Amino acid sequence: MPQGAEWLVILAIVVLVFGAAKLPDLARGTGQALRIFKAETKGLRDDEDDKKKPTTSTGELPAADDIAEGEIVDERRENNA
């Protein structure tokens, strides 16, 4: 990991390469990219969690006695009957 003086050298090189006028735009773009990346990874984790949890049509977890192994329920057939 760079120490204090090394960070100053890195910062000086960045200023020379990009110029002082471009640094705010560069920082803004980096911040937006990180926010988007964070939101997308959170969305992927939420999708994985949703696939692991059984839910009812209202989105609530069913009670333990409401779950029957091998039971297949088709709501469309129940509503048409």
Secondary structure, 3 states (H helix, E strand, C coil): CCCHHHHHHHHHHHHHHHCCCCHHHHHHHHHHHHHHHHHHHHHHHHHHHHHHCCCCCCCCCCCHHHCCCCCCCCHHHHHHC
